[in-house]
Amino acid sequence: MANLCSVRMRIAAKDAKTIKKFIRDVRDNGDFRVYSGVLAEDEKFDPNLIFTKDDVFACDIRLSVGWSFLTAFEEDGVDKMFGKTEPSYDKYFHEFCKDYGVGVEVYTEESGAGFEEHYLISPSGQFVKRECLTMTEDYDEEEDEWVKEGGFGDPDFLTPQEILEAK
């Protein structure tokens, strides 16, 4: 069983129909390691999640994936670990971005392995940002709360327009 990685993702496009089709086709790919959230095969997408800002459409979603964003959507590292020589999926996530002309910003947290990721993928399918920082999360018994150190803190997404203009 994979460590679960929490993912926050903002998808930006020129129209709502494109976002719906993008989500449907990524979900229907079926080979990505998505365990919960709207990109999981058995989950339904609520179109009410789509919003507009400055004439750009966007949707913020959360999901859980196996190991990391890259392992779930981009790399064949896990397959190679288990002796496979061919990729599990026909198309990588960034290729879906290019095909649909959507920009995507991603923040992840994998507290079990102690890292956070930040990615920005342009509508042309290029990774504009690929960042990974270490972090720790420990329970403070005196304060009765979890305390996180390192990572990206509590970052805000770029605006939908900034995501679409990423180069």
Contacts in CASP RR format, 6 or more apart in sequence:
PFRMAT RR
TARGET T0000
AUTHOR 0000-0000-0000
METHOD contacts of the structure
MODEL  1
MANLCSVRMRIAAKDAKTIKKFIRDVRDNGDFRVYSGVLAEDEKFDPNLI
FTKDDVFACDIRLSVGWSFLTAFEEDGVDKMFGKTEPSYDKYFHEFCKDY
GVGVEVYTEESGAGFEEHYLISPSGQFVKRECLTMTEDYDEEEDEWVKEG
GFGDPDFLTPQEILEAK
2 33 0 8 1.000
2 35 0 8 1.000
2 65 0 8 1.000
2 66 0 8 1.000
2 67 0 8 1.000
2 71 0 8 1.000
2 78 0 8 1.000
3 66 0 8 1.000
3 67 0 8 1.000
3 110 0 8 1.000
3 112 0 8 1.000
3 113 0 8 1.000
4 35 0 8 1.000
4 64 0 8 1.000
4 65 0 8 1.000
4 66 0 8 1.000
4 110 0 8 1.000
5 64 0 8 1.000
5 65 0 8 1.000
5 66 0 8 1.000
5 67 0 8 1.000
5 68 0 8 1.000
5 69 0 8 1.000
5 72 0 8 1.000
5 108 0 8 1.000
5 109 0 8 1.000
5 110 0 8 1.000
6 62 0 8 1.000
6 64 0 8 1.000
6 108 0 8 1.000
6 109 0 8 1.000
6 110 0 8 1.000
7 62 0 8 1.000
7 63 0 8 1.000
7 64 0 8 1.000
7 65 0 8 1.000
7 69 0 8 1.000
7 106 0 8 1.000
7 107 0 8 1.000
7 108 0 8 1.000
8 60 0 8 1.000
8 61 0 8 1.000
8 62 0 8 1.000
8 106 0 8 1.000
8 107 0 8 1.000
8 108 0 8 1.000
8 157 0 8 1.000
9 60 0 8 1.000
9 61 0 8 1.000
9 62 0 8 1.000
9 63 0 8 1.000
9 104 0 8 1.000
9 105 0 8 1.000
9 106 0 8 1.000
9 107 0 8 1.000
10 58 0 8 1.000
10 59 0 8 1.000
10 60 0 8 1.000
10 104 0 8 1.000
10 105 0 8 1.000
10 157 0 8 1.000
10 158 0 8 1.000
10 160 0 8 1.000
10 163 0 8 1.000
11 19 0 8 1.000
11 22 0 8 1.000
11 23 0 8 1.000
11 58 0 8 1.000
11 59 0 8 1.000
11 61 0 8 1.000
11 102 0 8 1.000
11 103 0 8 1.000
11 104 0 8 1.000
12 56 0 8 1.000
12 57 0 8 1.000
12 58 0 8 1.000
12 102 0 8 1.000
12 103 0 8 1.000
12 104 0 8 1.000
12 105 0 8 1.000
12 160 0 8 1.000
12 161 0 8 1.000
12 163 0 8 1.000
12 164 0 8 1.000
13 19 0 8 1.000
13 22 0 8 1.000
13 56 0 8 1.000
13 57 0 8 1.000
13 58 0 8 1.000
13 100 0 8 1.000
13 101 0 8 1.000
13 102 0 8 1.000
13 103 0 8 1.000
13 123 0 8 1.000
13 164 0 8 1.000
14 56 0 8 1.000
14 57 0 8 1.000
14 164 0 8 1.000
15 57 0 8 1.000
16 47 0 8 1.000
16 50 0 8 1.000
16 57 0 8 1.000
18 57 0 8 1.000
18 100 0 8 1.000
18 101 0 8 1.000
18 102 0 8 1.000
19 50 0 8 1.000
19 57 0 8 1.000
19 58 0 8 1.000
19 59 0 8 1.000
19 102 0 8 1.000
20 45 0 8 1.000
20 47 0 8 1.000
20 50 0 8 1.000
21 100 0 8 1.000
22 96 0 8 1.000
22 97 0 8 1.000
22 100 0 8 1.000
22 102 0 8 1.000
23 38 0 8 1.000
23 39 0 8 1.000
23 45 0 8 1.000
23 59 0 8 1.000
23 61 0 8 1.000
24 45 0 8 1.000
25 96 0 8 1.000
25 100 0 8 1.000
26 32 0 8 1.000
26 39 0 8 1.000
26 93 0 8 1.000
26 96 0 8 1.000
27 34 0 8 1.000
27 38 0 8 1.000
27 39 0 8 1.000
27 40 0 8 1.000
27 41 0 8 1.000
27 43 0 8 1.000
27 45 0 8 1.000
28 41 0 8 1.000
29 89 0 8 1.000
29 90 0 8 1.000
29 91 0 8 1.000
29 96 0 8 1.000
30 41 0 8 1.000
30 89 0 8 1.000
31 88 0 8 1.000
31 89 0 8 1.000
31 90 0 8 1.000
32 39 0 8 1.000
32 65 0 8 1.000
32 72 0 8 1.000
32 73 0 8 1.000
32 89 0 8 1.000
32 93 0 8 1.000
33 65 0 8 1.000
33 66 0 8 1.000
33 67 0 8 1.000
33 71 0 8 1.000
33 72 0 8 1.000
33 78 0 8 1.000
34 40 0 8 1.000
34 41 0 8 1.000
34 63 0 8 1.000
34 64 0 8 1.000
34 65 0 8 1.000
34 72 0 8 1.000
35 63 0 8 1.000
35 64 0 8 1.000
35 65 0 8 1.000
35 66 0 8 1.000
36 43 0 8 1.000
36 63 0 8 1.000
36 64 0 8 1.000
37 43 0 8 1.000
37 61 0 8 1.000
37 62 0 8 1.000
37 63 0 8 1.000
37 64 0 8 1.000
38 44 0 8 1.000
38 45 0 8 1.000
38 46 0 8 1.000
38 49 0 8 1.000
38 61 0 8 1.000
38 63 0 8 1.000
39 61 0 8 1.000
39 63 0 8 1.000
40 63 0 8 1.000
49 59 0 8 1.000
49 60 0 8 1.000
49 61 0 8 1.000
50 57 0 8 1.000
50 58 0 8 1.000
50 59 0 8 1.000
51 57 0 8 1.000
51 58 0 8 1.000
51 59 0 8 1.000
52 58 0 8 1.000
52 160 0 8 1.000
53 159 0 8 1.000
53 160 0 8 1.000
53 161 0 8 1.000
54 159 0 8 1.000
54 160 0 8 1.000
54 161 0 8 1.000
56 159 0 8 1.000
56 160 0 8 1.000
56 161 0 8 1.000
56 164 0 8 1.000
57 160 0 8 1.000
58 160 0 8 1.000
58 163 0 8 1.000
60 157 0 8 1.000
65 71 0 8 1.000
65 72 0 8 1.000
65 73 0 8 1.000
65 108 0 8 1.000
66 72 0 8 1.000
67 78 0 8 1.000
67 110 0 8 1.000
67 113 0 8 1.000
68 108 0 8 1.000
68 110 0 8 1.000
68 115 0 8 1.000
68 117 0 8 1.000
69 106 0 8 1.000
69 108 0 8 1.000
69 117 0 8 1.000
69 119 0 8 1.000
70 117 0 8 1.000
71 77 0 8 1.000
71 78 0 8 1.000
73 92 0 8 1.000
73 93 0 8 1.000
74 92 0 8 1.000
74 93 0 8 1.000
74 94 0 8 1.000
76 84 0 8 1.000
76 87 0 8 1.000
76 88 0 8 1.000
79 86 0 8 1.000
79 87 0 8 1.000
79 88 0 8 1.000
91 99 0 8 1.000
93 104 0 8 1.000
93 121 0 8 1.000
94 121 0 8 1.000
94 125 0 8 1.000
94 126 0 8 1.000
94 127 0 8 1.000
95 125 0 8 1.000
96 102 0 8 1.000
97 103 0 8 1.000
97 104 0 8 1.000
97 121 0 8 1.000
97 122 0 8 1.000
97 123 0 8 1.000
97 125 0 8 1.000
98 123 0 8 1.000
98 124 0 8 1.000
98 125 0 8 1.000
101 123 0 8 1.000
101 124 0 8 1.000
101 125 0 8 1.000
102 123 0 8 1.000
103 120 0 8 1.000
103 121 0 8 1.000
103 122 0 8 1.000
103 123 0 8 1.000
103 125 0 8 1.000
103 163 0 8 1.000
103 164 0 8 1.000
103 166 0 8 1.000
104 119 0 8 1.000
104 120 0 8 1.000
104 121 0 8 1.000
104 163 0 8 1.000
105 118 0 8 1.000
105 119 0 8 1.000
105 120 0 8 1.000
105 121 0 8 1.000
105 157 0 8 1.000
105 158 0 8 1.000
105 163 0 8 1.000
106 117 0 8 1.000
106 118 0 8 1.000
106 119 0 8 1.000
106 120 0 8 1.000
106 121 0 8 1.000
107 116 0 8 1.000
107 117 0 8 1.000
107 118 0 8 1.000
107 152 0 8 1.000
107 155 0 8 1.000
107 157 0 8 1.000
108 116 0 8 1.000
108 117 0 8 1.000
108 118 0 8 1.000
109 116 0 8 1.000
109 135 0 8 1.000
110 116 0 8 1.000
110 117 0 8 1.000
111 135 0 8 1.000
111 137 0 8 1.000
111 148 0 8 1.000
112 137 0 8 1.000
114 134 0 8 1.000
114 135 0 8 1.000
114 136 0 8 1.000
114 137 0 8 1.000
115 132 0 8 1.000
115 133 0 8 1.000
115 134 0 8 1.000
115 135 0 8 1.000
115 151 0 8 1.000
116 132 0 8 1.000
116 133 0 8 1.000
116 135 0 8 1.000
116 150 0 8 1.000
116 151 0 8 1.000
116 152 0 8 1.000
116 153 0 8 1.000
117 131 0 8 1.000
117 132 0 8 1.000
118 129 0 8 1.000
118 131 0 8 1.000
118 132 0 8 1.000
118 133 0 8 1.000
118 152 0 8 1.000
118 155 0 8 1.000
119 127 0 8 1.000
119 129 0 8 1.000
119 130 0 8 1.000
119 131 0 8 1.000
120 127 0 8 1.000
120 128 0 8 1.000
120 129 0 8 1.000
120 158 0 8 1.000
120 163 0 8 1.000
120 166 0 8 1.000
121 127 0 8 1.000
121 128 0 8 1.000
121 166 0 8 1.000
122 128 0 8 1.000
122 166 0 8 1.000
122 167 0 8 1.000
123 164 0 8 1.000
123 166 0 8 1.000
124 167 0 8 1.000
126 167 0 8 1.000
128 166 0 8 1.000
128 167 0 8 1.000
131 152 0 8 1.000
133 150 0 8 1.000
133 151 0 8 1.000
133 152 0 8 1.000
134 150 0 8 1.000
134 151 0 8 1.000
135 148 0 8 1.000
135 149 0 8 1.000
135 150 0 8 1.000
135 151 0 8 1.000
136 148 0 8 1.000
136 149 0 8 1.000
136 150 0 8 1.000
137 146 0 8 1.000
137 147 0 8 1.000
137 148 0 8 1.000
137 149 0 8 1.000
138 146 0 8 1.000
138 147 0 8 1.000
138 149 0 8 1.000
139 145 0 8 1.000
139 146 0 8 1.000
139 147 0 8 1.000
140 146 0 8 1.000
140 147 0 8 1.000
157 163 0 8 1.000
158 166 0 8 1.000
END
